[in-house]
Amino acid sequence: MAYYNSSVPTTGGPNDPQPPQLSPEQWAHAYRQFQYQLNPQLPTPPPPPHLPLPGPVIDPALQPSQDTSTDQRLDALEREVELLRAEKRTNPETPAGPSKKRRKKQQKPSLYILRHSTGLSKEQNRVRGQLMKKVKTEGMRLTGRTTEPDSEADDESDSPTTHTPHPVMSYNFAATVEDPINVKIFNRIADLIWTEQHDPKSATFSLAHADVLFTREDLVEFAKTNFRSWKTKWRGKNDPEVAQRQAKAAQKDPESESNQGPEYKKKFKRDPICVLETDWMSDEISGPDTDDEDTKADHRRRLVKAARLGPLQQNDDVWEVVRPGFQSLEMSETKDDLDKIVKEQRDNKPKRVRGRVTRISFGNTHDRLPAGTIYPFMLSQSWYDEHIEGNEELENEMKMYTKDPKGFGDS
């Protein structure tokens, strides 16, 4: 009869691991187990003492190398990297390694190309002038205008030949450029001109340079510019309060440019009456023509900052001066001299009666053509070359005296 004792390892084959070495206590327990199996009447032997598990057998080829040269090399490399970093921090001339290039964020294309004349080529400015004229003509046709509202002196022959005796559409001058009625007219004008002029292969194309690009949004902005010009004149003629306020400002305000003629003549020995025409004076605006309150607030902050108002002056009136783009350097200097006289008079007044109106110029200009007849010295030749020259329609619209007044220009 054969007996198997799990506590006593059996004899294995040649490839089996060596049996564990047993202590005397373990051999004694194995012997008692063997006797108990032969004679179950004997007392049950106690539990076997702890037998350590045999360790796993690993191929010597797979045993980890006891060579520490690799670890030492890694430690040396880490120390070298730290030294290089320290040298770069202390010596800015240390050549930098390859850097990761940042991907440039793609900018959205601009909605406008010809909106502003600044930075445009001669060809672009010429096309811009043509488009502005076409937008103006189309706006007059749609609204039934036969004469320019900017000037009482405009001749009937200057009105579009395609004008309608009754308005097809009517502006809401009591509102801003964002009014739905006005926006509808702007879009109508822009769509008509865009359809006629955006394709050089079209039979209706008539621009001077076919390679000059423009956008529909440019045309909308030109229509808004015309609207603002007409609205200014409309308010002076149709709003009694505005008309009265304008009249008082022109006649009674001792600090206005229009009342500095005698002082200027005394100082510069020439009469500036020719410069003081209302239609040639700079626009003064308290804010942008928009219903966007954030835009208005931002414009107000810029004005207050430029005026350097103190904490107690934050509510003072500050106006932005927007000058005509056509005016020459001599005309600009004449206006600046008038402004200086106004400022000197204001500074010499007691603070309790000083006017709380500050005028700030951000260098902005408007693109309207001069209203009425101007003198040669008033016109900027570079502006004329960019906006008028070569455009027969605009050349005919410009009216100019043959001689300058005494003391101005070449006189």
Secondary structure per residue as TSV (DSSP state, phi and psi in degrees):
chain	resnum	aa	ss	phi	psi
A	1	M	-	360.0	133.1
A	2	A	-	-103.9	138.5
A	3	Y	-	-119.1	143.5
A	4	Y	-	-115.1	124.7
A	5	N	-	-113.5	116.3
A	6	S	T	-66.0	-20.5
A	7	S	T	-79.0	-21.1
A	8	V	S	-105.5	116.3
A	9	P	-	-64.7	139.2
A	10	T	-	-79.9	164.3
A	11	T	-	-75.2	128.0
A	12	G	-	-99.8	-173.8
A	13	G	-	-83.2	-178.0
A	14	P	T	-69.2	-24.4
A	15	N	T	-94.5	-3.8
A	16	D	S	-75.5	155.3
A	17	P	-	-68.5	158.9
A	18	Q	-	-64.4	140.4
A	19	P	-	-67.6	152.0
A	20	P	-	-68.2	150.2
A	21	Q	-	-79.6	121.9
A	22	L	-	-93.6	144.8
A	23	S	-	-80.0	167.4
A	24	P	H	-59.0	-37.9
A	25	E	H	-63.5	-39.3
A	26	Q	H	-68.4	-36.6
A	27	W	H	-65.9	-37.6
A	28	A	H	-65.6	-41.4
A	29	H	H	-65.3	-39.9
A	30	A	H	-63.5	-36.4
A	31	Y	H	-67.2	-43.0
A	32	R	H	-63.1	-38.3
A	33	Q	H	-62.0	-40.8
A	34	F	H	-64.0	-43.2
A	35	Q	H	-64.7	-37.7
A	36	Y	H	-65.1	-35.9
A	37	Q	H	-68.5	-32.9
A	38	L	H	-75.8	-35.0
A	39	N	-	-135.3	94.7
A	40	P	T	-65.5	-10.2
A	41	Q	T	-73.5	-15.3
A	42	L	S	-69.7	156.7
A	43	P	-	-60.9	148.7
A	44	T	-	-65.4	128.4
A	45	P	-	-68.2	152.4
A	46	P	-	-67.4	168.6
A	47	P	-	-61.0	149.6
A	48	P	-	-68.6	147.1
A	49	P	-	-65.3	164.0
A	50	H	-	-60.5	129.6
A	51	L	-	-113.9	116.8
A	52	P	-	-63.5	138.6
A	53	L	-	-71.1	142.2
A	54	P	-	-68.1	140.1
A	55	G	-	-71.0	155.4
A	56	P	-	-66.7	145.7
A	57	V	-	-92.0	118.8
A	58	I	-	-116.4	138.4
A	59	D	-	-58.3	130.3
A	60	P	G	-54.2	-29.1
A	61	A	G	-67.4	-22.5
A	62	L	G	-96.1	-2.0
A	63	Q	S	-65.5	138.9
A	64	P	-	-61.4	140.6
A	65	S	-	-69.4	139.1
A	66	Q	-	-88.5	3.8
A	67	D	-	-76.4	124.5
A	68	T	-	-96.1	9.2
A	69	S	H	-65.4	-36.0
A	70	T	H	-65.5	-44.9
A	71	D	H	-62.1	-39.1
A	72	Q	H	-65.0	-39.2
A	73	R	H	-65.1	-40.7
A	74	L	H	-63.8	-41.1
A	75	D	H	-62.5	-39.5
A	76	A	H	-65.3	-40.5
A	77	L	H	-64.2	-41.4
A	78	E	H	-62.5	-40.5
A	79	R	H	-65.1	-37.1
A	80	E	H	-66.0	-40.9
A	81	V	H	-62.1	-43.3
A	82	E	H	-62.4	-38.7
A	83	L	H	-64.5	-41.6
A	84	L	H	-64.4	-41.2
A	85	R	H	-63.9	-41.4
A	86	A	H	-64.9	-38.5
A	87	E	H	-66.8	-37.5
A	88	K	H	-66.2	-36.7
A	89	R	H	-68.4	-35.7
A	90	T	H	-89.9	-22.3
A	91	N	-	-124.0	101.8
A	92	P	T	-67.0	-15.9
A	93	E	T	-82.8	-3.7
A	94	T	S	-64.1	125.6
A	95	P	-	-61.7	133.7
A	96	A	-	-84.1	152.3
A	97	G	-	-79.0	-175.1
A	98	P	-	-62.4	131.6
A	99	S	-	-108.1	153.0
A	100	K	-	-79.2	122.0
A	101	K	-	-77.0	136.0
A	102	R	-	-83.7	139.3
A	103	R	-	-76.1	124.0
A	104	K	-	-71.5	134.6
A	105	K	-	-73.8	128.0
A	106	Q	-	-70.5	127.4
A	107	Q	-	-86.3	143.5
A	108	K	-	-71.3	139.9
A	109	P	-	-62.6	146.1
A	110	S	-	-69.4	145.2
A	111	L	S	-75.1	-17.5
A	112	Y	-	-122.1	147.1
A	113	I	S	-123.4	-45.7
A	114	L	S	-110.5	16.3
A	115	R	S	-60.5	-43.8
A	116	H	S	-114.8	145.1
A	117	S	-	-78.9	-19.2
A	118	T	T	-63.2	129.1
A	119	G	T	83.6	1.7
A	120	L	-	-86.9	152.8
A	121	S	-	-76.3	170.7
A	122	K	H	-61.6	-39.7
A	123	E	H	-65.6	-42.2
A	124	Q	H	-64.2	-41.7
A	125	N	H	-65.5	-34.5
A	126	R	H	-67.3	-45.4
A	127	V	H	-63.6	-38.2
A	128	R	H	-59.5	-45.6
A	129	G	H	-61.9	-39.3
A	130	Q	H	-64.6	-43.4
A	131	L	H	-66.1	-40.1
A	132	M	H	-60.8	-40.9
A	133	K	H	-65.6	-42.0
A	134	K	H	-65.8	-41.0
A	135	V	H	-63.0	-42.0
A	136	K	H	-63.5	-44.5
A	137	T	H	-63.7	-42.7
A	138	E	H	-66.9	-37.5
A	139	G	H	-63.8	-39.6
A	140	M	H	-66.3	-38.3
A	141	R	H	-66.1	-45.0
A	142	L	H	-66.2	-34.4
A	143	T	T	-96.8	5.2
A	144	G	T	74.0	22.6
A	145	R	-	-84.5	133.0
A	146	T	-	-107.7	-13.4
A	147	T	S	-137.3	158.6
A	148	E	-	-69.2	127.2
A	149	P	T	-74.5	-9.5
A	150	D	T	-78.5	-18.6
A	151	S	-	-146.8	136.3
A	152	E	T	-77.5	-14.5
A	153	A	T	-90.2	-2.2
A	154	D	-	-64.3	139.4
A	155	D	-	-85.2	151.0
A	156	E	G	-61.8	-29.2
A	157	S	G	-68.4	-15.2
A	158	D	G	-80.6	-9.9
A	159	S	S	-77.0	158.1
A	160	P	-	-62.8	142.1
A	161	T	T	-71.9	-17.4
A	162	T	T	-97.8	17.5
A	163	H	-	-68.5	154.5
A	164	T	-	-104.1	141.9
A	165	P	S	-67.0	-23.7
A	166	H	S	-125.0	140.4
A	167	P	-	-65.3	133.4
A	168	V	S	-76.6	-37.5
A	169	M	S	-138.3	157.3
A	170	S	-	-131.4	132.6
A	171	Y	-	-69.8	151.3
A	172	N	-	-102.3	87.8
A	173	F	T	-70.2	-14.3
A	174	A	T	-77.5	-9.3
A	175	A	S	-113.5	-176.7
A	176	T	-	-95.0	-176.8
A	177	V	T	-68.9	-12.9
A	178	E	T	-93.4	1.3
A	179	D	S	-63.8	136.8
A	180	P	H	-55.4	-37.7
A	181	I	H	-63.6	-45.9
A	182	N	H	-68.3	-39.6
A	183	V	H	-60.9	-38.2
A	184	K	H	-62.3	-40.3
A	185	I	H	-68.8	-43.3
A	186	F	H	-56.6	-46.2
A	187	N	H	-66.7	-36.8
A	188	R	H	-63.9	-45.3
A	189	I	H	-62.3	-47.3
A	190	A	H	-62.7	-40.6
A	191	D	H	-64.1	-41.5
A	192	L	H	-64.7	-48.6
A	193	I	H	-68.1	-38.6
A	194	W	H	-62.2	-43.4
A	195	T	H	-62.5	-37.4
A	196	E	H	-77.1	-35.5
A	197	Q	H	-117.2	-8.3
A	198	H	S	-77.8	-20.2
A	199	D	-	-110.3	111.1
A	200	P	T	-61.3	-21.2
A	201	K	T	-83.4	-7.4
A	202	S	S	-72.0	148.9
A	203	A	T	-68.4	-21.1
A	204	T	T	-90.3	-3.6
A	205	F	-	-68.6	131.0
A	206	S	-	-142.0	17.0
A	207	L	-	-78.2	156.5
A	208	A	S	-70.8	-32.3
A	209	H	-	-129.7	113.5
A	210	A	T	-72.0	-20.8
A	211	D	T	-88.7	-2.4
A	212	V	-	-83.3	122.8
A	213	L	-	-90.3	152.7
A	214	F	-	-152.6	169.0
A	215	T	-	-120.1	162.9
A	216	R	H	-63.3	-34.0
A	217	E	H	-64.4	-31.9
A	218	D	H	-58.2	-44.1
A	219	L	H	-65.6	-38.0
A	220	V	H	-62.4	-42.2
A	221	E	H	-65.6	-37.6
A	222	F	H	-63.0	-40.0
A	223	A	H	-64.8	-37.6
A	224	K	H	-65.9	-37.7
A	225	T	H	-61.3	-44.3
A	226	N	H	-62.4	-41.5
A	227	F	H	-59.8	-45.6
A	228	R	H	-62.2	-39.4
A	229	S	H	-63.9	-44.9
A	230	W	H	-68.7	-35.0
A	231	K	H	-65.0	-39.9
A	232	T	H	-58.8	-45.9
A	233	K	H	-69.7	-37.7
A	234	W	H	-62.4	-42.3
A	235	R	H	-63.8	-38.5
A	236	G	H	-67.8	-25.2
A	237	K	H	-97.4	-26.5
A	238	N	H	-113.7	-14.7
A	239	D	-	-106.6	106.3
A	240	P	H	-56.8	-39.3
A	241	E	H	-65.4	-42.9
A	242	V	H	-66.1	-43.1
A	243	A	H	-61.6	-42.7
A	244	Q	H	-65.9	-39.8
A	245	R	H	-66.4	-40.5
A	246	Q	H	-65.8	-39.7
A	247	A	H	-65.6	-43.4
A	248	K	H	-64.1	-40.0
A	249	A	H	-63.8	-36.9
A	250	A	H	-78.0	-30.7
A	251	Q	H	-98.3	-34.8
A	252	K	H	-109.6	-17.6
A	253	D	-	-76.2	108.4
A	254	P	T	-69.5	-12.5
A	255	E	T	-97.2	2.5
A	256	S	S	-80.2	153.9
A	257	E	G	-60.8	-34.8
A	258	S	G	-66.1	-15.6
A	259	N	G	-105.6	14.1
A	260	Q	-	-104.2	11.4
A	261	G	H	-55.3	-53.1
A	262	P	H	-59.9	-43.7
A	263	E	H	-65.5	-40.4
A	264	Y	H	-65.4	-43.6
A	265	K	H	-62.3	-38.4
A	266	K	H	-66.1	-35.7
A	267	K	H	-85.7	-37.3
A	268	F	H	-112.3	-0.1
A	269	K	S	62.6	33.3
A	270	R	S	-154.3	152.2
A	271	D	-	-91.3	119.4
A	272	P	G	-87.1	14.2
A	273	I	G	-56.0	-31.0
A	274	C	G	-67.8	-24.9
A	275	V	T	-87.4	-18.4
A	276	L	-	-89.5	14.7
A	277	E	-	-64.1	138.1
A	278	T	G	-59.7	-40.2
A	279	D	G	-69.5	-15.2
A	280	W	G	-102.8	-6.5
A	281	M	S	-73.6	161.0
A	282	S	-	-71.3	149.3
A	283	D	E	-74.8	146.3
A	284	E	E	-125.7	115.2
A	285	I	E	-119.2	142.4
A	286	S	S	-87.9	-15.1
A	287	G	S	-177.1	168.2
A	288	P	-	-67.4	152.0
A	289	D	S	-82.6	82.0
A	290	T	S	-154.5	158.6
A	291	D	S	-94.0	-1.4
A	292	D	-	-75.5	109.6
A	293	E	H	-65.7	-32.8
A	294	D	H	-65.7	-40.4
A	295	T	H	-65.0	-41.6
A	296	K	H	-63.9	-43.2
A	297	A	H	-64.8	-39.2
A	298	D	H	-65.5	-40.4
A	299	H	H	-64.2	-40.2
A	300	R	H	-63.3	-41.4
A	301	R	H	-63.0	-39.4
A	302	R	H	-65.0	-40.6
A	303	L	H	-64.5	-46.0
A	304	V	H	-62.7	-40.6
A	305	K	H	-65.9	-43.4
A	306	A	H	-67.0	-32.9
A	307	A	H	-79.4	-11.9
A	308	R	T	56.1	48.7
A	309	L	-	-76.3	141.6
A	310	G	-	-79.8	176.6
A	311	P	G	-58.4	-32.3
A	312	L	G	-87.0	-1.0
A	313	Q	G	-114.7	11.9
A	314	Q	T	-63.1	-23.3
A	315	N	T	-97.9	5.5
A	316	D	S	-66.9	155.4
A	317	D	E	-75.4	130.9
A	318	V	E	-131.4	126.5
A	319	W	E	-118.0	144.5
A	320	E	E	-93.3	132.3
A	321	V	E	-90.9	122.4
A	322	V	E	-118.9	110.0
A	323	R	E	-93.1	158.1
A	324	P	E	-65.0	139.5
A	325	G	T	-73.2	-21.2
A	326	F	T	-77.9	-16.7
A	327	Q	B	-71.6	146.0
A	328	S	-	-81.2	173.5
A	329	L	H	-64.3	-39.0
A	330	E	H	-64.1	-40.4
A	331	M	H	-67.8	-39.6
A	332	S	H	-63.4	-42.2
A	333	E	H	-65.9	-36.1
A	334	T	H	-62.8	-43.3
A	335	K	H	-65.8	-37.5
A	336	D	H	-63.3	-39.7
A	337	D	H	-64.2	-39.0
A	338	L	H	-65.1	-39.3
A	339	D	H	-63.4	-38.1
A	340	K	H	-64.2	-39.8
A	341	I	H	-63.1	-42.0
A	342	V	H	-60.6	-44.7
A	343	K	H	-65.1	-40.5
A	344	E	H	-62.3	-42.7
A	345	Q	H	-66.2	-37.4
A	346	R	H	-67.8	-41.6
A	347	D	H	-68.1	-26.6
A	348	N	T	-83.4	-6.2
A	349	K	S	-86.1	150.9
A	350	P	-	-59.4	147.2
A	351	K	T	-60.5	-29.3
A	352	R	T	-72.2	-18.7
A	353	V	T	-117.3	5.7
A	354	R	S	-68.9	142.6
A	355	G	-	-70.4	134.8
A	356	R	-	-97.0	52.3
A	357	V	E	-126.5	122.4
A	358	T	E	-115.6	136.2
A	359	R	E	-110.9	130.3
A	360	I	E	-125.0	138.1
A	361	S	-	-114.1	126.1
A	362	F	-	-97.7	8.8
A	363	G	S	82.7	10.5
A	364	N	-	-79.7	147.7
A	365	T	E	-131.2	159.4
A	366	H	E	-106.0	158.2
A	367	D	-	-98.5	11.5
A	368	R	-	-70.3	144.7
A	369	L	-	-70.9	152.8
A	370	P	-	-62.6	134.3
A	371	A	-	-84.9	139.5
A	372	G	S	75.2	-163.4
A	373	T	E	-98.5	130.6
A	374	I	E	-109.7	167.2
A	375	Y	-	-92.8	152.7
A	376	P	G	-55.8	-37.7
A	377	F	G	-67.5	-18.0
A	378	M	G	-77.9	-20.6
A	379	L	B	-93.6	130.2
A	380	S	-	-78.7	121.9
A	381	Q	H	-64.8	-38.8
A	382	S	H	-65.2	-38.8
A	383	W	H	-64.0	-41.5
A	384	Y	H	-63.2	-43.3
A	385	D	H	-62.9	-36.4
A	386	E	H	-80.8	-34.3
A	387	H	H	-108.5	-27.3
A	388	I	T	-115.2	-44.1
A	389	E	T	-57.1	131.2
A	390	G	T	89.0	-9.2
A	391	N	-	-104.9	102.3
A	392	E	H	-61.2	-36.9
A	393	E	H	-64.1	-46.3
A	394	L	H	-71.2	-34.7
A	395	E	H	-62.4	-38.7
A	396	N	H	-71.8	-28.3
A	397	E	H	-76.3	-28.3
A	398	M	-	-73.8	130.2
A	399	K	E	-119.9	132.5
A	400	M	E	-145.0	139.1
A	401	Y	-	-69.4	158.9
A	402	T	S	-82.6	-24.0
A	403	K	S	-128.7	152.7
A	404	D	-	-86.1	153.6
A	405	P	-	-67.2	161.4
A	406	K	T	-60.1	130.8
A	407	G	T	93.2	-6.1
A	408	F	S	-120.9	152.3
A	409	G	T	62.3	-132.4
A	410	D	T	-93.3	3.4
A	411	S	-	-78.7	360.0
